[in-house]
Amino acid sequence: MTFMRALEVKLGIGDDSGKLMFLVTASLRGGYGWYFPRGDEVNAGVVTYGDPVRELEWVLSTLNIDRNRIRSHHGGPIPVSGMGKVRVDESAILVGDAGGFTNPVSKGGIVGALFSGKEGGQAISRSLSGDEKALESWENRMREHPAFTPMNLDRNRFLSGLSDEALDALTSLVRGRDIWTLRKAELVKEVWRRPELRRNLKGTLKLAIGGREWVTWAF
Ligand SMILES: Cc1cc2nc3c(=O)[nH]c(=O)nc-3n(C[C@H](O)[C@H](O)[C@H](O)COP(=O)(O)OP(=O)(O)OC[C@H]3O[C@@H](n4cnc5c(N)ncnc54)[C@H](O)[C@@H]3O)c2cc1C
C-alpha cells in the first residue's frame, strides 16, 4: 500500500462559525490542510506525502494560530493506493484502513471503515450460515463503490501533480458554492474560462465530477 501522513492538533479555541476551511498547495501533492471548528474547540491538521510536522507548522502559521492553544496531537498513516487484497479465501476479510477503504482523493476513511465493516459483518454472518459466495460478493460490491474504483486513483494522480496556480483556479470553481449545485454544462463553461484548467480539461472535469459523485455516497 502507498501511504500519506496525517497530523492534527486539537486547539482550545471557541469558534461556533461552523465554517470548514481547506488549504491546498502544490507541495502537499494532493494533500491539504484543514481547520474544522467544533464549538468550544478546533481541529486543525494536514495530510501530506512529505513531513507532516513541517506542513502542520505551515497550516498553523497560515491561519495565524497561537501554539499555546494546542491541547493534543494525533496522527497516523492514510492508505491512498485504493482497495487492497481484502479477502483471504473464505476465512478472513480486511475492512477499514487495513483494507485500504480510504477515498484516495479526499483521503477520508471514516465512512469507508463503517461501510466496509458493517457490510463485511453481515457477509460473515451469511457465510457462517452456509452462503458460500457471501464473502466474494461482499468484495465485489465493495470494489464497485465509487470511492474505491481505479478512476479515483487516476484522480489522485492528477490532483497530486497540479501547480499552485491550477489549484487556485480549481478551488475558485466552487468558491461560495456547494459543488453538487454546479451542473455539468456550467462546470465545463467555468473550467474553460480558466487557462490553468483548460490545459488540463479532461483531468479537471474528471476530478470535479468525482466531487459530485461522492456527495451522493455521503463521502
Ligand atoms: C490525523 C487524522 C485525521 C483524520 N481525519 C479524517 C477525517 O476528517 N475524515 C475521515 O473520514 N477520515 C479521517 N481520517 C482517517 C480515519 O481516521 C481512518 O480512515 C479511520 O479511523 C479508519 O478506521 P479503522 O477502524 O479502519 O481504523 P482505526 O480507526 O485506526 O482503528 C483501528 C483500531 O485498532 C486498534 N489496534 C491496532 N492494533 C491492534 C492490536 N494488535 N490489537 C488490538 N487493537 C489494535 C487501534 O488502537 C485502533 O483503535 C484521519 C486520520 C488521521 C490520522
PDBQT file of the ligand as one rigid body, heavy atoms in Angstrom, charges set to zero:
ROOT
HETATM    1  C1  LIG A 301      -4.926  12.922  11.819  1.00  0.00    +0.000 C 
HETATM    2  C2  LIG A 301      -6.006  12.171  11.070  1.00  0.00    +0.000 A 
HETATM    3  C3  LIG A 301      -7.164  12.855  10.704  1.00  0.00    +0.000 A 
HETATM    4  C4  LIG A 301      -8.160  12.174  10.000  1.00  0.00    +0.000 A 
HETATM    5  N1  LIG A 301      -9.287  12.868   9.637  1.00  0.00    +0.000 NA
HETATM    6  C5  LIG A 301     -10.265  12.229   8.982  1.00  0.00    +0.000 A 
HETATM    7  C6  LIG A 301     -11.473  12.913   8.634  1.00  0.00    +0.000 A 
HETATM    8  O1  LIG A 301     -11.650  14.108   8.914  1.00  0.00    +0.000 OA
HETATM    9  N2  LIG A 301     -12.430  12.231   7.958  1.00  0.00    +0.000 N 
HETATM   10  C7  LIG A 301     -12.278  10.911   7.627  1.00  0.00    +0.000 A 
HETATM   11  O2  LIG A 301     -13.192  10.334   7.014  1.00  0.00    +0.000 OA
HETATM   12  N3  LIG A 301     -11.155  10.234   7.955  1.00  0.00    +0.000 NA
HETATM   13  C8  LIG A 301     -10.155  10.850   8.635  1.00  0.00    +0.000 A 
HETATM   14  N4  LIG A 301      -9.014  10.169   8.976  1.00  0.00    +0.000 N 
HETATM   15  C9  LIG A 301      -8.916   8.736   8.609  1.00  0.00    +0.000 C 
HETATM   16  C10 LIG A 301      -9.723   7.915   9.597  1.00  0.00    +0.000 C 
HETATM   17  O3  LIG A 301      -9.320   8.223  10.918  1.00  0.00    +0.000 OA
HETATM   18  C11 LIG A 301      -9.489   6.419   9.327  1.00  0.00    +0.000 C 
HETATM   19  O4  LIG A 301      -9.676   6.147   7.956  1.00  0.00    +0.000 OA
HETATM   20  C12 LIG A 301     -10.452   5.562  10.144  1.00  0.00    +0.000 C 
HETATM   21  O5  LIG A 301     -10.296   5.851  11.523  1.00  0.00    +0.000 OA
HETATM   22  C13 LIG A 301     -10.176   4.079   9.872  1.00  0.00    +0.000 C 
HETATM   23  O6  LIG A 301     -10.910   3.302  10.778  1.00  0.00    +0.000 OA
HETATM   24  P1  LIG A 301     -10.419   1.844  11.135  1.00  0.00    +0.000 P 
HETATM   25  O7  LIG A 301     -11.439   1.299  12.077  1.00  0.00    +0.000 OA
HETATM   26  O8  LIG A 301     -10.137   1.093   9.890  1.00  0.00    +0.000 OA
HETATM   27  O9  LIG A 301      -9.009   2.017  11.841  1.00  0.00    +0.000 OA
HETATM   28  P2  LIG A 301      -8.654   2.771  13.196  1.00  0.00    +0.000 P 
HETATM   29  O10 LIG A 301      -9.600   3.893  13.465  1.00  0.00    +0.000 OA
HETATM   30  O11 LIG A 301      -7.191   3.054  13.093  1.00  0.00    +0.000 OA
HETATM   31  O12 LIG A 301      -8.923   1.666  14.294  1.00  0.00    +0.000 OA
HETATM   32  C14 LIG A 301      -8.064   0.574  14.464  1.00  0.00    +0.000 C 
HETATM   33  C15 LIG A 301      -8.063   0.234  15.950  1.00  0.00    +0.000 C 
HETATM   34  O13 LIG A 301      -7.347  -0.990  16.147  1.00  0.00    +0.000 OA
HETATM   35  C16 LIG A 301      -6.544  -0.844  17.285  1.00  0.00    +0.000 C 
HETATM   36  N5  LIG A 301      -5.451  -1.817  17.180  1.00  0.00    +0.000 N 
HETATM   37  C17 LIG A 301      -4.355  -1.769  16.390  1.00  0.00    +0.000 A 
HETATM   38  N6  LIG A 301      -3.598  -2.864  16.565  1.00  0.00    +0.000 NA
HETATM   39  C18 LIG A 301      -4.224  -3.613  17.480  1.00  0.00    +0.000 A 
HETATM   40  C19 LIG A 301      -3.931  -4.883  18.076  1.00  0.00    +0.000 A 
HETATM   41  N7  LIG A 301      -2.838  -5.570  17.738  1.00  0.00    +0.000 N 
HETATM   42  N8  LIG A 301      -4.801  -5.365  18.987  1.00  0.00    +0.000 NA
HETATM   43  C20 LIG A 301      -5.918  -4.682  19.321  1.00  0.00    +0.000 A 
HETATM   44  N9  LIG A 301      -6.252  -3.479  18.783  1.00  0.00    +0.000 NA
HETATM   45  C21 LIG A 301      -5.414  -2.967  17.876  1.00  0.00    +0.000 A 
HETATM   46  C22 LIG A 301      -6.075   0.595  17.245  1.00  0.00    +0.000 C 
HETATM   47  O14 LIG A 301      -5.666   1.035  18.518  1.00  0.00    +0.000 OA
HETATM   48  C23 LIG A 301      -7.352   1.311  16.787  1.00  0.00    +0.000 C 
HETATM   49  O15 LIG A 301      -8.183   1.661  17.859  1.00  0.00    +0.000 OA
HETATM   50  C24 LIG A 301      -7.993  10.810   9.677  1.00  0.00    +0.000 A 
HETATM   51  C25 LIG A 301      -6.827  10.123  10.059  1.00  0.00    +0.000 A 
HETATM   52  C26 LIG A 301      -5.850  10.812  10.753  1.00  0.00    +0.000 A 
HETATM   53  C27 LIG A 301      -4.593  10.068  11.163  1.00  0.00    +0.000 C 
ENDROOT
TORSDOF 0
